[in-house]
Amino acid sequence: MRDQLEDAHKHMDDGYGRAQHLNKVELPKRFYKEVDVARVDDGYAVTLDGRQVRTPGHKIPVIVPALSIAQTMAAEWAAQGEFIDPATMPMVRLINSAVESGEERIPEFRAEIGKFAAGDLLLYRADAPQELVAEQDREWDGALVALARKFDVAFQPTIGIIHQAQPAETLRKLDLTLENQGLLSLTALVSITGITGSGLLAIGLLHGLFTPDQVWKAAHVDEDHQIRLWGEDEEASERRAKRRVEFDIAVAVVEALK
């Protein structure tokens, strides 16, 4: 499952960002000197030489409701050198993705998180080796108990990879935990869900049941077990570090919008 999630996450930057990754010579040159944050009617906007930033695709004005998000975006724009590299601008990419998705995608994003929760990482357990079984129990059982108590739901974990349906009432109640979330928050939660492989961890993080570090540790139980067995692979470590940056940015958006 982890390999599948990593493969899916590689495609999150399809379009503008991915094109730049594939051909570094096509990175656009920096065309601005001054970066600032401006207060506008609906929130905050980043300005480049006094001009408000727009999305790269549909040229939609980028306005965010939280000052901290705008400041992080501005810092990413300011940090660019001779060329603008979207790979070094995770907040800008996440917010652009949300803005270009549009409010009509909100039901789809809620459904995506619910889809992960219905077949969640935390619900499918190994039967061996015993060290991994014990670590999954230690990290995941407490998370399920916290969610069950908070939202009055029940889960049906299983051993192996054969599909185990979860109670319909559980899935309905979990979906309701997302009903007051707007486009930016849901975009960030979808990112967290994809990175961790767990809609349940994303929901728990949103509602303060888990810290970001607890979510990260729980999401990497299997991977950490493999590292203890076989050692650390350099490329895998680099991918994990990049995922952590994306994760932290998404968490910052969720926290800023609470």
CYANA upper distance limits for C-alpha pairs under 8 A (distance plus 0.5 A):
  1 MET  CA      5 LEU  CA      6.72
  2 ARG  CA      6 GLU  CA      6.64
  2 ARG  CA    197 GLY  CA      7.91
  2 ARG  CA    223 GLU  CA      8.42
  3 ASP  CA      7 ASP  CA      6.68
  4 GLN  CA      8 ALA  CA      6.72
  5 LEU  CA      9 HIS  CA      6.56
  5 LEU  CA    194 GLY  CA      7.01
  5 LEU  CA    195 ILE  CA      7.46
  5 LEU  CA    197 GLY  CA      7.07
  6 GLU  CA     10 LYS  CA      6.76
  6 GLU  CA    195 ILE  CA      7.94
  7 ASP  CA     11 HIS  CA      7.56
  8 ALA  CA     12 MET  CA      7.54
  8 ALA  CA    194 GLY  CA      8.31
  9 HIS  CA    194 GLY  CA      7.20
  9 HIS  CA    195 ILE  CA      7.32
 11 HIS  CA     18 ARG  CA      8.40
 13 ASP  CA     17 GLY  CA      5.77
 13 ASP  CA     18 ARG  CA      5.63
 13 ASP  CA     93 ARG  CA      8.49
 14 ASP  CA     18 ARG  CA      5.42
 14 ASP  CA     19 ALA  CA      7.87
 15 GLY  CA     19 ALA  CA      6.49
 16 TYR  CA     20 GLN  CA      6.99
 16 TYR  CA     56 PRO  CA      7.75
 16 TYR  CA     57 GLY  CA      8.04
 17 GLY  CA     21 HIS  CA      6.93
 17 GLY  CA     86 PRO  CA      6.09
 17 GLY  CA     87 ALA  CA      7.38
 17 GLY  CA     93 ARG  CA      8.32
 18 ARG  CA     22 LEU  CA      6.80
 19 ALA  CA     23 ASN  CA      7.01
 20 GLN  CA     24 LYS  CA      6.27
 20 GLN  CA     26 GLU  CA      6.80
 20 GLN  CA     27 LEU  CA      6.15
 20 GLN  CA     85 ASP  CA      7.76
 20 GLN  CA     86 PRO  CA      7.93
 21 HIS  CA     87 ALA  CA      7.75
 23 ASN  CA     27 LEU  CA      7.95
 27 LEU  CA     83 PHE  CA      6.53
 27 LEU  CA     84 ILE  CA      6.63
 27 LEU  CA     85 ASP  CA      6.85
 28 PRO  CA     83 PHE  CA      6.12
 28 PRO  CA     84 ILE  CA      6.13
 28 PRO  CA     85 ASP  CA      8.33
 29 LYS  CA     82 GLU  CA      6.35
 29 LYS  CA     83 PHE  CA      4.71
 29 LYS  CA     84 ILE  CA      6.47
 30 ARG  CA     80 GLN  CA      7.77
 30 ARG  CA     81 GLY  CA      7.42
 30 ARG  CA     82 GLU  CA      5.97
 30 ARG  CA     83 PHE  CA      5.55
 30 ARG  CA     84 ILE  CA      6.17
 32 TYR  CA     48 LEU  CA      6.40
 32 TYR  CA     49 ASP  CA      6.39
 33 LYS  CA     48 LEU  CA      7.70
 33 LYS  CA     49 ASP  CA      6.70
 34 GLU  CA     48 LEU  CA      6.22
 34 GLU  CA     49 ASP  CA      5.38
 34 GLU  CA     50 GLY  CA      8.14
 34 GLU  CA     78 ALA  CA      8.17
 35 VAL  CA     46 VAL  CA      7.62
 35 VAL  CA     47 THR  CA      6.23
 35 VAL  CA     48 LEU  CA      5.31
 35 VAL  CA     49 ASP  CA      6.80
 35 VAL  CA     50 GLY  CA      8.26
 35 VAL  CA     74 ALA  CA      6.79
 35 VAL  CA     77 TRP  CA      7.49
 35 VAL  CA     78 ALA  CA      6.43
 36 ASP  CA     46 VAL  CA      6.28
 36 ASP  CA     47 THR  CA      5.70
 36 ASP  CA     48 LEU  CA      7.19
 36 ASP  CA     49 ASP  CA      8.43
 36 ASP  CA     50 GLY  CA      8.06
 36 ASP  CA     74 ALA  CA      6.93
 37 VAL  CA     44 TYR  CA      7.19
 37 VAL  CA     45 ALA  CA      6.17
 37 VAL  CA     46 VAL  CA      5.06
 37 VAL  CA     47 THR  CA      6.46
 37 VAL  CA     70 ALA  CA      7.08
 37 VAL  CA     71 GLN  CA      7.16
 37 VAL  CA     74 ALA  CA      7.25
 38 ALA  CA     44 TYR  CA      6.19
 38 ALA  CA     45 ALA  CA      5.78
 38 ALA  CA     46 VAL  CA      6.72
 38 ALA  CA     47 THR  CA      7.28
 39 ARG  CA     43 GLY  CA      6.61
 39 ARG  CA     44 TYR  CA      5.23
 39 ARG  CA     45 ALA  CA      7.03
 40 VAL  CA     44 TYR  CA      6.03
 40 VAL  CA     45 ALA  CA      7.24
 40 VAL  CA     63 ILE  CA      8.43
 42 ASP  CA     63 ILE  CA      7.42
 42 ASP  CA     64 VAL  CA      8.11
 42 ASP  CA     65 PRO  CA      7.35
 43 GLY  CA     63 ILE  CA      6.53
 43 GLY  CA     64 VAL  CA      5.97
 43 GLY  CA     65 PRO  CA      4.96
 43 GLY  CA     66 ALA  CA      7.34
 43 GLY  CA     67 LEU  CA      8.27
 44 TYR  CA     63 ILE  CA      5.96
 44 TYR  CA     64 VAL  CA      5.81
 44 TYR  CA     65 PRO  CA      6.64
 44 TYR  CA     66 ALA  CA      7.37
 44 TYR  CA     67 LEU  CA      6.69
 44 TYR  CA     70 ALA  CA      6.70
 45 ALA  CA     52 GLN  CA      6.90
 45 ALA  CA     53 VAL  CA      7.58
 45 ALA  CA     62 VAL  CA      6.72
 45 ALA  CA     63 ILE  CA      5.40
 45 ALA  CA     64 VAL  CA      7.03
 45 ALA  CA     70 ALA  CA      6.76
 46 VAL  CA     52 GLN  CA      6.37
 46 VAL  CA     53 VAL  CA      6.24
 46 VAL  CA     62 VAL  CA      8.16
 46 VAL  CA     63 ILE  CA      8.41
 46 VAL  CA     70 ALA  CA      6.72
 46 VAL  CA     71 GLN  CA      8.35
 46 VAL  CA     73 MET  CA      7.68
 46 VAL  CA     74 ALA  CA      6.35
 47 THR  CA     51 ARG  CA      5.40
 47 THR  CA     52 GLN  CA      4.80
 47 THR  CA     53 VAL  CA      6.12
 47 THR  CA     74 ALA  CA      8.44
 48 LEU  CA     52 GLN  CA      6.94
 48 LEU  CA     53 VAL  CA      7.23
 52 GLN  CA     61 PRO  CA      7.47
 52 GLN  CA     62 VAL  CA      8.16
 53 VAL  CA     61 PRO  CA      6.67
 53 VAL  CA     62 VAL  CA      6.50
 54 ARG  CA     59 LYS  CA      5.45
 54 ARG  CA     60 ILE  CA      5.52
 54 ARG  CA     61 PRO  CA      4.79
 54 ARG  CA     62 VAL  CA      5.79
 55 THR  CA     59 LYS  CA      5.17
 55 THR  CA     60 ILE  CA      5.70
 55 THR  CA     61 PRO  CA      7.03
 55 THR  CA     62 VAL  CA      7.02
 55 THR  CA     96 ASN  CA      6.05
 55 THR  CA     99 VAL  CA      8.09
 55 THR  CA    100 GLU  CA      7.69
 56 PRO  CA     96 ASN  CA      8.29
 57 GLY  CA    100 GLU  CA      8.08
 58 HIS  CA    100 GLU  CA      7.41
 60 ILE  CA     99 VAL  CA      7.87
 60 ILE  CA    100 GLU  CA      7.72
 62 VAL  CA     95 ILE  CA      8.34
 62 VAL  CA     96 ASN  CA      7.71
 62 VAL  CA     99 VAL  CA      7.44
 64 VAL  CA     69 ILE  CA      7.51
 64 VAL  CA     70 ALA  CA      7.05
 65 PRO  CA    257 LEU  CA      8.19
 66 ALA  CA     70 ALA  CA      7.22
 66 ALA  CA    256 ALA  CA      6.75
 66 ALA  CA    257 LEU  CA      7.23
 67 LEU  CA     71 GLN  CA      6.62
 68 SER  CA     72 THR  CA      6.73
 68 SER  CA    256 ALA  CA      7.36
 69 ILE  CA     73 MET  CA      6.78
 69 ILE  CA     91 MET  CA      8.20
 69 ILE  CA    252 ALA  CA      8.27
 69 ILE  CA    253 VAL  CA      7.10
 69 ILE  CA    256 ALA  CA      7.66
 70 ALA  CA     74 ALA  CA      6.57
 71 GLN  CA     75 ALA  CA      6.64
 72 THR  CA     76 GLU  CA      6.87
 72 THR  CA     91 MET  CA      7.37
 73 MET  CA     77 TRP  CA      6.87
 73 MET  CA     89 MET  CA      8.05
 73 MET  CA     91 MET  CA      6.28
 73 MET  CA     92 VAL  CA      5.93
 74 ALA  CA     78 ALA  CA      6.56
 75 ALA  CA     79 ALA  CA      6.56
 76 GLU  CA     80 GLN  CA      7.28
 76 GLU  CA     88 THR  CA      7.78
 76 GLU  CA     89 MET  CA      5.94
 76 GLU  CA     91 MET  CA      8.22
 76 GLU  CA     92 VAL  CA      7.91
 77 TRP  CA     89 MET  CA      7.94
 80 GLN  CA     84 ILE  CA      6.11
 80 GLN  CA     85 ASP  CA      7.64
 85 ASP  CA     89 MET  CA      7.68
 86 PRO  CA     90 PRO  CA      7.77
 86 PRO  CA     92 VAL  CA      8.37
 86 PRO  CA     93 ARG  CA      7.42
 89 MET  CA     93 ARG  CA      6.72
 90 PRO  CA     94 LEU  CA      6.61
 90 PRO  CA    245 VAL  CA      8.16
 90 PRO  CA    246 GLU  CA      6.72
 90 PRO  CA    249 ILE  CA      7.32
 91 MET  CA     95 ILE  CA      6.63
 91 MET  CA    249 ILE  CA      6.52
 91 MET  CA    250 ALA  CA      8.28
 92 VAL  CA     96 ASN  CA      6.46
 93 ARG  CA     97 SER  CA      6.53
 94 LEU  CA     98 ALA  CA      6.87
 94 LEU  CA    187 THR  CA      8.06
 94 LEU  CA    188 ALA  CA      7.81
 94 LEU  CA    250 ALA  CA      8.19
 95 ILE  CA     99 VAL  CA      6.66
 95 ILE  CA    184 LEU  CA      7.43
 96 ASN  CA    100 GLU  CA      6.56
 97 SER  CA    101 SER  CA      6.55
 97 SER  CA    187 THR  CA      8.41
 98 ALA  CA    102 GLY  CA      7.13
 98 ALA  CA    183 LEU  CA      6.97
 98 ALA  CA    184 LEU  CA      6.29
 98 ALA  CA    187 THR  CA      6.33
 99 VAL  CA    183 LEU  CA      8.48
 99 VAL  CA    184 LEU  CA      8.27
101 SER  CA    105 ARG  CA      6.69
102 GLY  CA    106 ILE  CA      8.34
102 GLY  CA    183 LEU  CA      7.92
103 GLU  CA    183 LEU  CA      6.49
105 ARG  CA    109 PHE  CA      6.72
105 ARG  CA    183 LEU  CA      8.30
106 ILE  CA    110 ARG  CA      6.78
106 ILE  CA    182 GLY  CA      7.79
106 ILE  CA    183 LEU  CA      6.42
106 ILE  CA    186 LEU  CA      7.63
107 PRO  CA    111 ALA  CA      6.63
108 GLU  CA    112 GLU  CA      6.66
109 PHE  CA    113 ILE  CA      6.98
109 PHE  CA    186 LEU  CA      6.80
109 PHE  CA    187 THR  CA      7.46
109 PHE  CA    190 VAL  CA      7.06
110 ARG  CA    114 GLY  CA      6.77
110 ARG  CA    175 ASP  CA      7.45
110 ARG  CA    178 LEU  CA      7.25
110 ARG  CA    186 LEU  CA      7.49
111 ALA  CA    115 LYS  CA      6.47
111 ALA  CA    175 ASP  CA      8.23
112 GLU  CA    116 PHE  CA      6.98
112 GLU  CA    190 VAL  CA      7.60
113 ILE  CA    117 ALA  CA      6.77
113 ILE  CA    189 LEU  CA      8.12
113 ILE  CA    190 VAL  CA      6.64
113 ILE  CA    193 THR  CA      7.04
113 ILE  CA    199 GLY  CA      5.53
114 GLY  CA    118 ALA  CA      6.60
114 GLY  CA    171 LEU  CA      7.43
114 GLY  CA    174 LEU  CA      7.74
114 GLY  CA    175 ASP  CA      6.72
114 GLY  CA    199 GLY  CA      6.95
115 LYS  CA    119 GLY  CA      7.24
115 LYS  CA    199 GLY  CA      8.20
116 PHE  CA    120 ASP  CA      5.79
116 PHE  CA    193 THR  CA      7.89
116 PHE  CA    197 GLY  CA      7.58
116 PHE  CA    198 SER  CA      6.46
116 PHE  CA    199 GLY  CA      5.54
116 PHE  CA    200 LEU  CA      8.32
117 ALA  CA    171 LEU  CA      8.19
117 ALA  CA    198 SER  CA      6.76
117 ALA  CA    199 GLY  CA      4.94
117 ALA  CA    200 LEU  CA      5.83
118 ALA  CA    165 ALA  CA      7.69
118 ALA  CA    166 GLN  CA      6.64
118 ALA  CA    171 LEU  CA      7.29
119 GLY  CA    123 LEU  CA      7.47
119 GLY  CA    124 TYR  CA      8.41
119 GLY  CA    163 HIS  CA      7.96
119 GLY  CA    164 GLN  CA      8.05
119 GLY  CA    165 ALA  CA      8.22
119 GLY  CA    166 GLN  CA      8.47
120 ASP  CA    124 TYR  CA      7.58
120 ASP  CA    197 GLY  CA      7.57
120 ASP  CA    198 SER  CA      5.86
120 ASP  CA    199 GLY  CA      7.07
120 ASP  CA    200 LEU  CA      7.38
121 LEU  CA    197 GLY  CA      6.42
121 LEU  CA    198 SER  CA      5.94
121 LEU  CA    219 ALA  CA      8.27
122 LEU  CA    140 TRP  CA      6.25
122 LEU  CA    144 LEU  CA      8.19
122 LEU  CA    157 PRO  CA      8.13
122 LEU  CA    198 SER  CA      7.63
122 LEU  CA    200 LEU  CA      8.28
123 LEU  CA    155 PHE  CA      8.31
123 LEU  CA    156 GLN  CA      7.55
123 LEU  CA    157 PRO  CA      4.78
123 LEU  CA    158 THR  CA      6.64
124 TYR  CA    157 PRO  CA      6.51
124 TYR  CA    158 THR  CA      5.78
124 TYR  CA    159 ILE  CA      6.21
124 TYR  CA    160 GLY  CA      6.57
124 TYR  CA    161 ILE  CA      6.84
125 ARG  CA    133 VAL  CA      7.63
125 ARG  CA    136 GLN  CA      7.58
125 ARG  CA    157 PRO  CA      7.85
125 ARG  CA    158 THR  CA      6.60
125 ARG  CA    159 ILE  CA      5.13
125 ARG  CA    160 GLY  CA      6.39
126 ALA  CA    132 LEU  CA      7.65
126 ALA  CA    133 VAL  CA      6.31
126 ALA  CA    159 ILE  CA      6.28
126 ALA  CA    160 GLY  CA      6.37
127 ASP  CA    133 VAL  CA      6.86
127 ASP  CA    159 ILE  CA      6.69
127 ASP  CA    160 GLY  CA      7.48
128 ALA  CA    132 LEU  CA      7.17
128 ALA  CA    133 VAL  CA      6.63
129 PRO  CA    133 VAL  CA      6.86
130 GLN  CA    134 ALA  CA      6.52
131 GLU  CA    135 GLU  CA      6.71
132 LEU  CA    136 GLN  CA      6.59
132 LEU  CA    221 VAL  CA      8.33
132 LEU  CA    222 ASP  CA      7.68
132 LEU  CA    225 HIS  CA      7.03
133 VAL  CA    137 ASP  CA      6.70
134 ALA  CA    138 ARG  CA      6.58
135 GLU  CA    139 GLU  CA      6.63
135 GLU  CA    221 VAL  CA      7.41
136 GLN  CA    140 TRP  CA      6.02
136 GLN  CA    141 ASP  CA      8.04
136 GLN  CA    221 VAL  CA      7.04
136 GLN  CA    222 ASP  CA      8.45
137 ASP  CA    141 ASP  CA      5.73
138 ARG  CA    142 GLY  CA      7.49
139 GLU  CA    143 ALA  CA      7.53
139 GLU  CA    217 LYS  CA      8.44
139 GLU  CA    218 ALA  CA      6.12
139 GLU  CA    221 VAL  CA      8.20
140 TRP  CA    144 LEU  CA      6.83
140 TRP  CA    218 ALA  CA      7.10
141 ASP  CA    145 VAL  CA      6.73
142 GLY  CA    146 ALA  CA      6.64
143 ALA  CA    147 LEU  CA      6.78
143 ALA  CA    201 LEU  CA      8.27
143 ALA  CA    210 PHE  CA      8.41
144 LEU  CA    148 ALA  CA      6.50
144 LEU  CA    155 PHE  CA      8.00
145 VAL  CA    149 ARG  CA      6.63
146 ALA  CA    150 LYS  CA      6.60
146 ALA  CA    209 LEU  CA      7.36
147 LEU  CA    151 PHE  CA      6.53
147 LEU  CA    152 ASP  CA      8.27
147 LEU  CA    153 VAL  CA      7.89
147 LEU  CA    200 LEU  CA      8.37
147 LEU  CA    204 GLY  CA      7.17
147 LEU  CA    209 LEU  CA      8.10
148 ALA  CA    152 ASP  CA      5.70
148 ALA  CA    153 VAL  CA      5.16
148 ALA  CA    154 ALA  CA      6.28
148 ALA  CA    155 PHE  CA      8.10
149 ARG  CA    153 VAL  CA      7.61
151 PHE  CA    173 LYS  CA      7.51
151 PHE  CA    174 LEU  CA      7.96
153 VAL  CA    169 GLU  CA      8.00
153 VAL  CA    170 THR  CA      5.55
153 VAL  CA    173 LYS  CA      7.82
154 ALA  CA    167 PRO  CA      7.72
154 ALA  CA    170 THR  CA      6.68
155 PHE  CA    166 GLN  CA      6.76
155 PHE  CA    167 PRO  CA      7.63
155 PHE  CA    170 THR  CA      7.90
156 GLN  CA    164 GLN  CA      7.81
156 GLN  CA    165 ALA  CA      8.18
156 GLN  CA    166 GLN  CA      6.52
156 GLN  CA    167 PRO  CA      8.35
157 PRO  CA    164 GLN  CA      8.00
158 THR  CA    164 GLN  CA      7.15
166 GLN  CA    170 THR  CA      7.52
166 GLN  CA    171 LEU  CA      7.69
167 PRO  CA    171 LEU  CA      7.09
168 ALA  CA    172 ARG  CA      6.69
169 GLU  CA    173 LYS  CA      6.66
170 THR  CA    174 LEU  CA      6.64
171 LEU  CA    175 ASP  CA      6.66
172 ARG  CA    176 LEU  CA      6.93
173 LYS  CA    177 THR  CA      7.15
174 LEU  CA    178 LEU  CA      7.88
174 LEU  CA    203 ILE  CA      8.39
175 ASP  CA    179 GLU  CA      7.46
177 THR  CA    203 ILE  CA      7.89
178 LEU  CA    203 ILE  CA      8.30
181 GLN  CA    185 SER  CA      6.44
181 GLN  CA    186 LEU  CA      6.67
182 GLY  CA    186 LEU  CA      6.60
183 LEU  CA    187 THR  CA      6.53
184 LEU  CA    188 ALA  CA      6.79
184 LEU  CA    253 VAL  CA      7.98
185 SER  CA    189 LEU  CA      6.64
185 SER  CA    253 VAL  CA      7.04
185 SER  CA    254 VAL  CA      5.82
185 SER  CA    257 LEU  CA      7.25
186 LEU  CA    190 VAL  CA      6.52
187 THR  CA    191 SER  CA      6.83
188 ALA  CA    192 ILE  CA      6.76
188 ALA  CA    250 ALA  CA      5.15
188 ALA  CA    251 VAL  CA      7.54
188 ALA  CA    253 VAL  CA      6.97
188 ALA  CA    254 VAL  CA      6.96
189 LEU  CA    193 THR  CA      6.50
189 LEU  CA    202 ALA  CA      6.60
189 LEU  CA    203 ILE  CA      8.41
189 LEU  CA    250 ALA  CA      7.46
189 LEU  CA    251 VAL  CA      8.41
189 LEU  CA    254 VAL  CA      7.75
190 VAL  CA    194 GLY  CA      6.60
191 SER  CA    195 ILE  CA      6.62
191 SER  CA    246 GLU  CA      8.43
191 SER  CA    247 PHE  CA      7.80
191 SER  CA    250 ALA  CA      7.11
192 ILE  CA    196 THR  CA      6.55
192 ILE  CA    202 ALA  CA      6.61
192 ILE  CA    247 PHE  CA      6.35
192 ILE  CA    250 ALA  CA      6.91
192 ILE  CA    251 VAL  CA      7.95
193 THR  CA    197 GLY  CA      5.95
193 THR  CA    198 SER  CA      5.59
193 THR  CA    199 GLY  CA      5.55
193 THR  CA    201 LEU  CA      7.99
193 THR  CA    202 ALA  CA      6.22
194 GLY  CA    198 SER  CA      7.66
195 ILE  CA    243 ARG  CA      7.19
195 ILE  CA    247 PHE  CA      7.40
196 THR  CA    201 LEU  CA      8.28
196 THR  CA    215 VAL  CA      8.38
196 THR  CA    216 TRP  CA      7.64
196 THR  CA    219 ALA  CA      5.60
196 THR  CA    220 HIS  CA      8.18
197 GLY  CA    219 ALA  CA      7.48
198 SER  CA    202 ALA  CA      7.00
198 SER  CA    219 ALA  CA      7.85
199 GLY  CA    203 ILE  CA      6.65
200 LEU  CA    204 GLY  CA      6.58
201 LEU  CA    205 LEU  CA      6.51
201 LEU  CA    210 PHE  CA      8.18
201 LEU  CA    215 VAL  CA      6.54
202 ALA  CA    206 LEU  CA      6.70
202 ALA  CA    215 VAL  CA      8.41
203 ILE  CA    207 HIS  CA      6.90
204 GLY  CA    208 GLY  CA      6.67
204 GLY  CA    209 LEU  CA      5.45
204 GLY  CA    210 PHE  CA      6.37
205 LEU  CA    209 LEU  CA      6.29
205 LEU  CA    210 PHE  CA      5.56
205 LEU  CA    211 THR  CA      6.86
205 LEU  CA    212 PRO  CA      7.39
205 LEU  CA    215 VAL  CA      7.79
206 LEU  CA    254 VAL  CA      7.38
206 LEU  CA    255 GLU  CA      8.30
210 PHE  CA    214 GLN  CA      6.40
210 PHE  CA    215 VAL  CA      6.85
211 THR  CA    215 VAL  CA      6.83
212 PRO  CA    216 TRP  CA      6.65
212 PRO  CA    248 ASP  CA      8.37
212 PRO  CA    251 VAL  CA      7.81
213 ASP  CA    217 LYS  CA      6.61
214 GLN  CA    218 ALA  CA      6.62
215 VAL  CA    219 ALA  CA      6.57
216 TRP  CA    220 HIS  CA      6.94
217 LYS  CA    221 VAL  CA      6.94
220 HIS  CA    224 ASP  CA      6.30
221 VAL  CA    225 HIS  CA      6.70
222 ASP  CA    226 GLN  CA      6.97
223 GLU  CA    227 ILE  CA      6.84
224 ASP  CA    228 ARG  CA      6.76
225 HIS  CA    229 LEU  CA      6.88
226 GLN  CA    230 TRP  CA      6.48
226 GLN  CA    231 GLY  CA      7.90
227 ILE  CA    231 GLY  CA      5.07
227 ILE  CA    232 GLU  CA      5.75
227 ILE  CA    233 ASP  CA      8.50
228 ARG  CA    232 GLU  CA      8.42
232 GLU  CA    236 ALA  CA      8.06
232 GLU  CA    237 SER  CA      7.41
233 ASP  CA    237 SER  CA      6.54
234 GLU  CA    238 GLU  CA      6.77
235 GLU  CA    239 ARG  CA      6.79
236 ALA  CA    240 ARG  CA      6.60
237 SER  CA    241 ALA  CA      6.63
238 GLU  CA    242 LYS  CA      6.77
239 ARG  CA    243 ARG  CA      6.67
240 ARG  CA    244 ARG  CA      6.67
241 ALA  CA    245 VAL  CA      6.99
242 LYS  CA    246 GLU  CA      6.96
243 ARG  CA    247 PHE  CA      6.47
244 ARG  CA    248 ASP  CA      6.51
245 VAL  CA    249 ILE  CA      6.76
246 GLU  CA    250 ALA  CA      6.76
247 PHE  CA    251 VAL  CA      6.64
248 ASP  CA    252 ALA  CA      6.60
249 ILE  CA    253 VAL  CA      6.95
250 ALA  CA    254 VAL  CA      6.91
251 VAL  CA    255 GLU  CA      6.60
252 ALA  CA    256 ALA  CA      6.50
253 VAL  CA    257 LEU  CA      6.76
254 VAL  CA    258 LYS  CA      6.90
